[in-house]
Amino acid sequence: MNPWVALAYLVAGIFFILALRGLSSPATSRTGNRFGMAGMLIAVVTTLVTHWPTKIVGCEEFAARGEFGFCTELIVLDWVLVGEILIAIAIGAIIGLTIARRIAMTAMPELVAAFHSLVGLAAVLVGWAAYLNPAAFGLVTADGGIGAVSKIEMGLGIAIGAITFSGSVIAFLKLSGRMSGSPILLPARHVVNLATLAAIVVLTALFAMATPGDTLPLIVGLTVLAFVIGFLLIVPIGGADMPVVVSMLNSYSGWAAAAMGFTLGNTAMIVTGALVGSSGAILSYIMCRAMNRSFLSVIAGGFGADSSAGGGGEAREQRPYKQGSAADAAFMLEQAEKVIIIPGYGMAVAQAQHALREMGDVLKEKGVEVKYAIHPVAGRMPGHMNVLLAEANVPYDEVFELEDINSEFAQADVAFIIGANDVVNPAAKTDKSSPIYGMPVFDVGNAKQVFFIKRSMGGVGYAGVDNDVFYMDQTMMLLSDAKKMVEEIVKAMD
């Protein structure tokens, strides 16, 4: 490899690392995005420049023999190829810009899932292109076939890409409400999944050892089974596990890109894929730890798989609880010295983040200390609540993670819960039979007063279990649409 090309890819890799570091905090996320864009620009331009002159070098050989016609033809073909690439980039850029400008922040989880599916599909298409035209990728060996190592890399890239694609499509359908968010438990799913994965491994091995004339059925079977297992893995996962699923699919897309990088001999793809794959895997581990669950238990099936979990609606209605109004909440909030706000997915659905920030501003003008508490798995993807609060211009220094703020509920006058449920459920600490037992939750019961906004008493969180916070002596239920209730509270305070 040309040393300048290696240096350019190294610089691109450094930019990607800086991008990941920047994205670790809302305060530096914009800078992180810019680093990522710069790194990708360097990688793409370097790849284009590296591959474009190859035909012109060949043209010089024809010119030396006086065969200028062939030289002209090669240059024309070269420019046509570059034009096709630039058109493809322009189309993708236009589509990306259009989606980015029109998409609502509340729809960000399904957008991320959709983008992951495109990465997986790209890996599959690149793998098949390399298989169908190995000479163009420099994969042909002396015997006219593809080397065993290249076949393994190709097979892994296609398999991981196909799993990422079909799994991301199912995640998109679940997150966007086009498919039920409840776990869909297929009969003998564990046996079927293990058998399918084993078949993929066997087909990959056979593909690597097969002679050129026998490889087509193997790679077709490998691809089809990989698409199927991606579907089978995500269908039984419930909505409560979606943050883990999103980060897991992010990791898969990275490993798919890295595998294709080995096939293409592209250092930038290997480095970038490894960064995305490893960071996604670490994030998945963090998400699982935040729910006190193992990665395998998430893959085996999601919260709410027990049909009896959500069957206590009638019993919940019979338990006594206090219901309040916006005026009641406004009065108590104005008298408070410290308020901790816990947002959840219900806030995202109602698009109440701007009204919530307005309420916080009004309280601060009245001398009330306001803080926001974010659970690692709140929402439907990692950082979902942080993104929404940032969109509403909530100051970064008022937003705190679980471990940083949980001890402060004992000094809080009001715990204001808007659209959250499982992340404040004390059953995680007290009920060993609960599916969320052991999951770290906010200690809202230590606050002097709790306001809980939800649409009705009949609903439960994605874990499908009742929440004792509803019935505590200091809890006042505010049953309404989250945005409407917060706006009424702000109006009452004004």
C-alpha positions in Angstrom: 0.0 0.0 0.0 1.2 3.5 -0.8 2.4 5.1 2.5 0.4 8.2 1.8 -2.8 6.1 1.5 -1.9 4.4 4.8 -1.4 7.7 6.4 -4.7 9.1 5.1 -6.6 6.0 6.4 -4.8 6.5 9.8 -5.9 10.1 10.0 -9.5 9.0 9.1 -9.3 6.4 11.9 -8.1 9.1 14.4 -11.1 11.2 13.4 -13.5 8.3 14.0 -12.0 7.8 17.5 -12.4 11.5 18.2 -16.0 11.2 17.0 -16.8 8.4 19.4 -15.3 10.4 22.2 -17.3 13.5 21.3 -20.5 11.5 21.1 -20.1 10.3 24.6 -21.4 13.6 26.0 -24.3 15.9 24.8 -22.0 18.9 25.3 -19.5 17.6 22.7 -21.8 15.6 20.5 -21.9 18.2 17.6 -18.1 18.3 17.6 -18.0 14.5 17.6 -20.4 14.4 14.6 -18.1 16.9 12.7 -15.1 14.7 13.4 -16.9 11.6 12.1 -17.9 13.5 8.9 -14.4 14.7 8.4 -13.0 11.1 8.9 -15.5 9.7 6.4 -14.7 12.3 3.8 -11.0 11.5 4.1 -11.7 7.8 3.8 -14.0 8.1 0.8 -11.8 10.6 -1.1 -8.7 8.5 -0.4 -10.4 5.3 -1.7 -11.6 7.1 -4.9 -8.2 8.6 -5.6 -6.5 5.3 -4.9 -8.6 3.3 -7.3 -9.2 5.9 -10.0 -5.7 6.0 -11.6 -5.4 2.3 -12.0 -6.8 2.4 -15.6 -4.7 5.4 -16.4 -1.6 3.5 -15.5 -2.7 0.8 -17.8 -3.3 3.4 -20.4 0.3 4.5 -20.3 1.3 1.0 -21.3 -0.9 1.1 -24.4 0.3 4.6 -25.2 4.0 3.4 -25.1 3.1 0.9 -27.8 1.3 3.6 -29.9 -2.2 2.1 -29.2 -3.8 5.4 -28.4 -7.3 4.2 -29.2 -7.3 1.8 -26.3 -5.9 4.6 -24.1 -8.7 6.9 -25.0 -11.3 4.2 -24.4 -9.9 3.4 -21.0 -9.9 7.1 -19.9 -13.5 7.4 -21.1 -14.5 4.3 -19.1 -12.7 5.7 -16.1 -14.5 9.0 -16.2 -17.9 7.1 -16.6 -17.1 5.1 -13.6 -16.2 8.1 -11.5 -19.3 9.9 -12.7 -21.5 6.9 -11.6 -19.8 6.9 -8.2 -20.3 10.7 -7.8 -24.0 10.4 -8.8 -24.5 7.6 -6.3 -22.9 9.7 -3.6 -25.1 12.7 -4.5 -28.3 10.7 -4.4 -27.4 9.2 -1.0 -26.5 12.7 0.3 -29.8 14.2 -0.9 -31.8 11.4 0.7 -29.8 11.6 3.9 -30.2 15.4 4.2 -33.9 15.2 3.4 -34.5 12.5 6.1 -32.4 14.3 8.7 -34.3 17.6 8.2 -37.8 16.0 8.2 -37.4 13.3 10.8 -38.9 14.0 14.3 -36.6 13.5 17.2 -39.1 11.1 18.7 -38.6 8.9 15.7 -34.8 8.7 16.1 -34.8 5.1 17.4 -36.5 3.7 14.3 -34.3 5.9 12.1 -31.2 4.4 13.7 -32.5 0.9 13.2 -33.3 1.7 9.5 -29.8 3.0 9.0 -28.3 -0.1 10.5 -30.3 -2.2 8.0 -28.7 -0.3 5.2 -25.2 -1.0 6.5 -26.0 -4.7 6.7 -27.5 -4.8 3.2 -24.4 -3.0 1.9 -22.2 -5.7 3.4 -24.2 -8.4 1.7 -24.1 -6.7 -1.7 -20.4 -6.1 -1.5 -19.8 -9.7 -0.5 -21.8 -10.9 -3.4 -20.1 -8.5 -5.8 -16.7 -9.9 -4.7 -18.0 -13.4 -5.2 -19.4 -12.8 -8.6 -16.4 -10.8 -9.9 -13.4 -11.8 -7.7 -10.9 -10.6 -10.3 -12.0 -7.0 -9.8 -11.3 -7.3 -6.1 -8.0 -9.1 -6.5 -9.2 -12.3 -4.9 -8.4 -14.7 -7.7 -5.7 -17.3 -6.8 -3.3 -19.2 -9.1 -5.9 -21.9 -9.7 -8.5 -19.4 -10.9 -10.6 -19.6 -7.8 -11.0 -17.6 -4.5 -8.7 -18.4 -1.6 -10.1 -20.2 1.4 -9.3 -17.3 3.8 -11.0 -14.8 1.4 -14.0 -17.1 1.3 -14.2 -17.2 5.1 -14.0 -13.4 5.3 -16.6 -13.1 2.5 -18.9 -15.6 4.2 -18.7 -13.9 7.6 -19.3 -10.5 6.1 -22.4 -11.7 4.2 -23.7 -13.6 7.2 -23.3 -10.8 9.7 -24.6 -8.2 7.1 -27.7 -10.3 6.4 -28.4 -10.8 10.1 -28.0 -7.1 10.7 -30.3 -6.2 7.8 -33.3 -8.5 8.7 -32.9 -7.9 12.4 -32.8 -4.1 11.9 -35.9 -4.3 9.7 -37.8 -6.1 12.5 -36.5 -3.5 15.1 -37.6 -0.7 12.8 -41.1 -2.2 12.5 -41.4 -2.6 16.3 -40.0 0.8 17.2 -42.2 2.6 14.6 -45.4 0.8 15.8 -45.9 -1.0 12.5 -45.4 -4.2 14.4 -46.3 -5.2 17.9 -43.6 -4.3 20.5 -44.6 -7.3 22.6 -42.4 -10.4 22.3 -43.5 -12.8 19.6 -42.6 -16.2 20.9 -42.3 -18.9 18.3 -42.5 -22.6 19.2 -39.1 -24.3 19.8 -37.4 -21.0 19.0 -34.2 -21.8 20.9 -33.7 -25.1 19.1 -34.5 -23.5 15.7 -32.1 -20.6 16.4 -29.2 -22.8 17.4 -29.8 -25.1 14.5 -29.9 -22.2 12.1 -26.7 -20.7 13.5 -25.0 -24.1 13.4 -26.0 -24.5 9.7 -24.5 -21.1 8.9 -21.2 -22.1 10.5 -21.2 -25.4 8.6 -22.1 -23.7 5.3 -19.3 -21.1 5.8 -16.8 -23.9 6.3 -18.0 -25.9 3.3 -17.9 -22.7 1.2 -14.3 -22.1 2.2 -13.2 -25.6 1.2 -15.4 -26.0 -1.9 -14.1 -26.0 -5.5 -15.1 -23.0 -7.7 -17.9 -24.9 -9.4 -19.6 -26.0 -6.2 -19.7 -22.7 -4.2 -22.9 -21.1 -5.6 -25.5 -23.3 -3.7 -23.4 -22.9 -0.5 -23.2 -19.1 -0.5 -26.9 -18.9 -1.5 -27.9 -21.1 1.4 -25.6 -19.1 3.7 -27.2 -15.8 2.7 -30.8 -17.1 3.0 -30.2 -18.6 6.5 -28.5 -15.5 7.7 -31.5 -13.4 6.7 -33.8 -15.8 8.4 -31.8 -15.9 11.7 -31.8 -12.1 11.9 -35.6 -12.2 11.8 -35.8 -15.0 14.3 -33.4 -13.3 16.8 -35.3 -10.0 17.0 -38.9 -11.1 16.8 -39.1 -12.6 20.3 -37.5 -9.5 21.9 -39.9 -7.1 23.6 -40.0 -3.3 23.6 -38.3 -3.0 27.0 -35.1 -4.5 25.5 -35.0 -2.2 22.5 -32.1 -0.1 23.8 -30.0 -3.3 23.9 -31.2 -4.4 20.5 -30.3 -1.0 18.9 -26.8 -1.1 20.4 -26.4 -4.7 19.5 -27.4 -4.1 15.8 -25.0 -1.2 15.8 -22.2 -3.6 16.8 -23.3 -6.2 14.2 -23.1 -3.5 11.5 -19.6 -2.6 12.5 -18.4 -6.2 12.4 -20.0 -6.7 9.0 -18.1 -3.6 7.7 -14.8 -4.9 9.2 -15.3 -8.3 7.6 -15.9 -6.7 4.2 -12.8 -4.5 4.8 -10.7 -7.7 5.0 -12.3 -9.0 1.7 -11.6 -5.7 0.0 -8.2 -5.1 1.6 -9.4 -1.7 2.8 -7.7 -0.6 6.0 -10.3 2.2 6.7 -13.2 -0.3 6.6 -11.4 -2.6 9.0 -10.5 0.1 11.5 -13.9 1.8 11.3 -15.8 -1.5 11.5 -13.8 -2.6 14.5 -14.4 0.7 16.2 -18.2 0.6 15.6 -18.4 -3.1 16.4 -16.4 -2.9 19.7 -18.1 0.3 20.9 -21.6 -1.2 20.1 -20.7 -4.4 22.0 -19.5 -2.4 25.0 -22.7 -0.3 24.9 -24.8 -3.4 24.8 -23.0 -4.7 27.9 -23.7 -1.4 29.7 -27.4 -1.6 28.7 -27.7 -5.1 29.9 -26.0 -4.2 33.2 -28.4 -1.3 33.6 -31.3 -3.8 33.4 -29.5 -6.5 35.5 -29.8 -8.9 32.5 -27.4 -10.9 30.5 -27.0 -10.5 26.8 -28.1 -14.1 26.3 -31.3 -13.5 28.2 -32.2 -10.6 26.0 -31.6 -12.7 22.9 -33.7 -15.5 24.4 -36.8 -13.2 24.7 -37.8 -9.9 26.1 -39.7 -8.5 29.1 -43.4 -9.3 29.0 -43.0 -12.7 27.6 -45.1 -14.1 30.4 -48.7 -13.5 29.4 -49.7 -13.3 33.1 -47.4 -10.3 33.6 -49.8 -7.8 32.1 -52.9 -9.5 33.2 -53.4 -7.6 36.4 -55.1 -4.6 34.9 -58.3 -5.2 36.9 -56.5 -5.6 40.2 -54.6 -2.4 39.6 -57.8 -0.5 39.1 -59.1 -1.6 42.4 -56.1 -0.4 44.4 -56.5 3.0 46.0 -54.5 5.9 44.5 -54.6 9.7 44.6 -55.4 11.6 41.5 -54.6 15.2 41.2 -54.9 18.1 38.7 -52.5 20.5 37.0 -53.4 23.1 39.5 -52.5 20.8 42.4 -49.2 20.0 40.8 -48.4 23.6 40.0 -49.0 24.7 43.6 -46.7 22.0 45.0 -44.0 22.6 42.5 -44.0 26.3 43.2 -43.5 25.6 47.0 -40.6 23.2 46.4 -37.0 24.0 46.8 -35.7 21.0 44.7 -37.4 19.2 41.9 -36.0 16.1 40.1 -37.6 15.3 36.7 -37.5 11.7 35.4 -38.5 11.6 31.7 -39.3 8.3 29.8 -40.6 7.1 26.5 -44.1 8.5 27.2 -42.5 12.0 27.1 -41.1 11.1 23.7 -44.4 9.8 22.4 -46.3 13.0 23.5 -43.4 15.2 22.3 -43.5 17.0 25.6 -39.8 17.8 25.9 -40.3 21.5 24.9 -43.2 22.0 27.4 -41.1 20.3 30.1 -38.2 22.6 29.5 -40.6 25.6 29.7 -41.9 24.2 33.0 -38.3 23.9 34.3 -37.5 27.5 33.2 -40.6 28.8 35.1 -39.6 26.9 38.2 -36.0 28.2 38.1 -37.3 31.8 37.8 -39.2 31.1 41.0 -36.0 30.0 42.7 -36.6 26.2 42.5 -33.6 24.0 41.8 -34.4 21.7 38.8 -32.5 18.6 37.8 -33.2 15.9 35.2 -32.5 12.3 35.9 -31.8 10.0 33.0 -31.9 6.2 33.2 -29.5 4.3 30.9 -32.3 2.4 29.3 -35.0 5.1 29.2 -36.6 5.4 25.8 -36.0 3.1 22.9 -32.4 3.5 22.2 -29.2 4.5 24.2 -29.3 8.3 24.8 -32.9 8.7 23.6 -33.8 11.0 26.5 -30.6 13.0 26.3 -31.3 13.7 22.6 -34.8 14.9 23.3 -33.8 17.2 26.1 -30.9 18.6 24.1 -33.4 19.3 21.3 -35.5 21.3 23.8 -32.3 23.2 24.9 -32.3 21.9 28.4 -28.9 22.9 29.8 -26.4 20.0 29.9 -25.4 20.7 33.4 -28.9 20.0 34.6 -29.0 16.4 33.2 -27.6 13.6 35.4 -27.2 9.9 35.0 -28.7 7.4 37.4 -25.6 6.8 39.6 -24.9 10.5 39.9 -28.3 11.6 41.1 -30.0 8.7 42.8 -28.8 9.7 46.3 -30.4 13.1 45.9 -34.0 12.0 45.9 -33.9 12.0 49.7 -33.3 15.8 49.6 -35.8 16.4 46.8 -39.2 18.0 47.5 -40.7 16.6 44.3 -39.9 13.7 42.0 -41.7 14.5 38.7 -42.1 11.4 36.6 -43.2 12.0 33.0 -43.7 9.0 30.8 -41.3 6.7 32.7 -42.4 3.5 34.4 -40.1 0.5 34.8 -37.1 2.7 35.7 -38.8 3.9 38.9 -40.5 0.6 39.8 -39.4 -0.5 43.4 -40.3 -4.1 42.5 -36.8 -4.1 41.0 -35.5 -4.1 44.5 -38.2 -5.8 46.6 -39.8 -8.5 44.4 -37.6 -11.4 43.5 -40.3 -12.8 41.3 -40.5 -9.6 39.2 -38.9 -9.8 35.7 -37.1 -6.5 36.4 -35.7 -7.7 39.8 -32.1 -6.5 40.3 -32.4 -3.7 37.7 -31.1 -0.4 39.1 -34.0 2.1 39.4 -34.5 5.6 40.7 -35.3 5.8 44.4 -38.3 8.2 43.8 -40.0 6.9 47.0 -37.4 8.9 49.0 -38.8 12.2 47.7 -41.3 14.1 49.8 -43.8 14.3 47.0 -44.1 12.3 43.7 -46.1 13.4 40.6 -46.6 10.7 38.1 -47.9 11.6 34.6 -49.4 8.7 32.6 -52.4 8.4 30.3 -54.4 5.9 32.5 -54.1 3.6 35.4 -54.7 0.6 33.1 -51.4 0.7 31.3 -48.1 -0.8 32.4 -44.5 -0.4 31.2 -42.9 -2.7 28.7 -41.9 -5.1 31.5 -45.7 -5.8 31.9 -45.7 -5.4 35.7 -47.5 -3.2 38.1 -45.8 -0.3 39.8 -46.2 0.3 43.6 -45.1 4.0 43.1 -48.7 4.6 41.8 -50.1 3.8 45.2 -47.6 5.4 47.6 -49.0 7.9 50.1 -46.9 10.8 48.7 -47.8 10.0 45.0 -50.3 12.0 43.1 -51.3 10.6 39.7 -51.7 13.1 36.9 -53.7 11.1 34.3 -53.5 12.8 31.0 -51.4 13.2 27.8 -48.0 14.2 29.0 -47.6 17.3 26.8 -51.1 18.6 27.6 -50.6 18.1 31.4 -47.3 19.9 31.5 -48.7 22.8 29.5 -51.6 23.0 31.9 -49.1 23.0 34.8 -47.1 25.8 33.2 -50.3 27.8 32.6 -51.4 27.3 36.2 -48.0 28.6 37.5 -48.2 31.7 35.3 
